[in-house]
Amino acid sequence: MIYQEVYYGCMTTAPQPHHRIAFLLSQLGSDAASGFERALQALDITASDAGLLRLIGRDPGVSQRALSAQVGVGPSRIVAVLDRLEGRGLIERRRSRADRRIHEVVLTEEGERVLGNIRPLAEAHESAFTECLDVEEVELLQNLLARIADFRGLSLDVHAGTSTS
């Protein structure tokens, strides 16, 4: 977009001012991610773990392959993360009755408990992050960011290629 400026009495055409929206979104994203990681330390899980627990809780019996695709990481990486979560007693993998080649993933009772404890932490983090905005501004920001994410083909549930270390 071009706008007109007057320099020393002469009208010139200049590029629109540089807003740096992508940079600000990057800064805020980094701040939000590190703040959420700090909040989750009380549960001894990472944000990636929380995301996987949420996906599994939403779709009990989801296959390892489907989780790998949803998160955008290779099957070997998702297996390593699921091994860790299973070792902590948060999930259980079962052979599918319909197709014995498929492992279905479900939350254990402990996994359900941890997932239940994530929500209040996430809500407190969200409130603290947006406390400088009123309700209408929060709704507007949510809608604008969702529109940008949709336009860019991004998921509203998980980060593509989420680190699952």
Backbone torsions as a table, in degrees:
resi	resn	phi	psi	omega
1	MET	NA	139.6	-178.0
2	ILE	-112.8	143.8	173.9
3	TYR	-132.4	161.8	-176.3
4	GLN	-96.5	137.9	175.2
5	GLU	-128.5	153.5	176.7
6	VAL	-109.7	118.4	175.5
7	TYR	-114.9	116.4	176.8
8	TYR	50.3	43.4	176.4
9	GLY	84.0	-2.3	-179.6
10	CYS	-108.9	133.3	177.0
11	MET	-79.9	128.8	177.1
12	THR	-128.0	157.7	175.3
13	THR	-102.7	126.5	-178.0
14	ALA	-130.9	154.8	176.7
15	PRO	-65.0	154.4	178.1
16	GLN	-59.6	147.0	178.4
17	PRO	-56.0	147.2	-179.9
18	HIS	-79.8	117.8	-175.4
19	HIS	-89.2	-25.9	179.1
20	ARG	64.5	35.2	-178.4
21	ILE	-64.1	-44.4	-179.6
22	ALA	-60.8	-40.1	178.3
23	PHE	-63.8	-45.8	179.1
24	LEU	-62.8	-40.5	177.3
25	LEU	-62.8	-39.0	177.4
26	SER	-63.7	-45.3	178.6
27	GLN	-60.5	-47.3	-179.3
28	LEU	-66.3	-37.9	178.3
29	GLY	-62.9	-43.7	177.9
30	SER	-62.8	-43.7	179.2
31	ASP	-64.3	-43.4	-180.0
32	ALA	-64.5	-43.8	-178.7
33	ALA	-64.0	-45.5	-178.6
34	SER	-68.5	-35.0	176.4
35	GLY	-65.3	-39.7	178.9
36	PHE	-68.7	-39.8	176.4
37	GLU	-58.6	-43.0	178.9
38	ARG	-63.0	-41.7	180.0
39	ALA	-63.1	-36.2	-177.4
40	LEU	-78.1	-11.8	179.2
41	GLN	-58.1	-30.8	178.7
42	ALA	-61.6	-26.8	179.2
43	LEU	-98.5	-1.4	-179.2
44	ASP	58.2	42.0	174.8
45	ILE	-135.0	163.9	176.7
46	THR	-97.8	169.3	176.3
47	ALA	-63.3	-35.8	176.9
48	SER	-63.3	-42.5	176.5
49	ASP	-60.4	-44.8	-179.2
50	ALA	-60.1	-42.6	179.2
51	GLY	-62.8	-43.0	178.2
52	LEU	-65.7	-42.4	178.0
53	LEU	-60.5	-39.7	178.8
54	ARG	-64.3	-44.6	179.3
55	LEU	-63.2	-42.4	179.4
56	ILE	-67.5	-41.6	178.6
57	GLY	-63.4	-33.0	179.7
58	ARG	-75.0	-29.2	-175.4
59	ASP	-135.7	70.1	-178.6
60	PRO	-56.8	134.3	-178.8
61	GLY	89.7	7.9	177.3
62	VAL	-60.5	144.7	-178.6
63	SER	-80.8	155.0	175.8
64	GLN	-57.7	-39.8	-179.4
65	ARG	-62.4	-43.9	179.5
66	ALA	-64.7	-40.8	177.1
67	LEU	-61.3	-43.4	178.7
68	SER	-57.7	-44.4	179.7
69	ALA	-67.8	-42.3	-179.4
70	GLN	-62.8	-40.3	-177.1
71	VAL	-83.3	-22.7	178.2
72	GLY	80.4	32.5	175.7
73	VAL	-124.4	160.6	-179.3
74	GLY	-67.1	156.3	-179.6
75	PRO	-55.7	-38.1	-178.6
76	SER	-67.2	-35.3	178.0
77	ARG	-69.3	-39.3	-179.5
78	ILE	-68.7	-35.6	178.4
79	VAL	-62.2	-41.8	-179.8
80	ALA	-63.5	-41.1	179.4
81	VAL	-68.0	-44.0	178.5
82	LEU	-63.8	-35.3	174.6
83	ASP	-58.1	-45.6	-179.2
84	ARG	-64.5	-45.6	-179.7
85	LEU	-65.6	-36.6	177.8
86	GLU	-68.6	-39.6	177.3
87	GLY	-61.3	-30.3	177.7
88	ARG	-85.6	-2.3	177.8
89	GLY	79.3	21.4	-177.7
90	LEU	-93.6	-26.1	178.8
91	ILE	-135.0	165.8	174.3
92	GLU	-136.2	137.7	175.7
93	ARG	-105.9	135.9	-179.9
94	ARG	-131.7	146.9	173.0
95	ARG	-68.6	137.2	177.1
96	SER	-66.8	138.5	175.8
97	ARG	-73.5	-29.4	-178.8
98	ALA	-78.3	-34.7	-178.4
99	ASP	-146.7	103.9	-173.6
100	ARG	-63.4	-12.1	177.8
101	ARG	-79.0	-13.5	-174.5
102	ILE	-102.1	134.4	172.5
103	HIS	-98.6	124.0	175.1
104	GLU	-95.3	145.9	-176.2
105	VAL	-117.5	131.1	177.1
106	VAL	-132.8	157.8	175.0
107	LEU	-80.3	144.1	170.8
108	THR	-84.0	177.7	175.1
109	GLU	-59.1	-41.6	178.4
110	GLU	-64.9	-39.4	176.6
111	GLY	-62.3	-40.5	176.5
112	GLU	-62.5	-41.2	179.9
113	ARG	-64.0	-46.9	179.5
114	VAL	-62.6	-44.4	178.2
115	LEU	-58.8	-41.4	177.5
116	GLY	-63.4	-30.4	178.9
117	ASN	-81.0	-16.6	179.2
118	ILE	-71.2	-41.5	-174.3
119	ARG	-55.3	-50.5	180.0
120	PRO	-63.1	-35.1	177.2
121	LEU	-65.2	-43.5	179.9
122	ALA	-65.2	-40.8	179.8
123	GLU	-66.5	-40.1	177.4
124	ALA	-65.4	-40.4	178.1
125	HIS	-62.5	-45.7	179.1
126	GLU	-60.8	-45.5	-179.9
127	SER	-63.0	-44.1	179.5
128	ALA	-64.5	-35.9	-176.8
129	PHE	-70.2	-31.6	-175.9
130	THR	-111.6	15.0	-174.4
131	GLU	-63.4	-18.0	179.3
132	CYS	-82.7	-2.1	-178.7
133	LEU	-111.2	150.3	173.6
134	ASP	-86.4	174.5	-173.6
135	VAL	-58.0	-44.0	-179.3
136	GLU	-64.8	-38.7	178.9
137	GLU	-67.0	-38.7	177.5
138	VAL	-62.1	-45.0	178.8
139	GLU	-62.1	-43.9	178.5
140	LEU	-61.9	-47.4	179.7
141	LEU	-60.5	-45.5	177.6
142	GLN	-56.4	-47.8	-178.0
143	ASN	-65.3	-41.9	179.5
144	LEU	-65.8	-45.2	-179.9
145	LEU	-66.2	-38.6	177.4
146	ALA	-64.2	-38.9	178.5
147	ARG	-64.5	-43.5	177.9
148	ILE	-63.8	-45.3	179.9
149	ALA	-60.4	-43.9	179.3
150	ASP	-62.6	-45.6	179.7
151	PHE	-59.8	-34.8	-178.2
152	ARG	-90.3	3.4	176.3
153	GLY	73.7	27.6	-178.3
154	LEU	-94.8	150.3	177.5
155	SER	-79.2	144.7	174.5
156	LEU	-88.2	-0.7	-176.9
157	ASP	-105.5	-41.4	-176.2
158	VAL	-140.4	154.8	173.5
159	HIS	-78.5	132.6	177.1
160	ALA	-61.5	134.9	178.4
161	GLY	65.9	29.1	-178.8
162	THR	-48.6	133.4	176.1
163	SER	-65.9	126.4	-178.9
164	THR	-122.6	46.3	-178.4
165	SER	-76.0	NA	NA
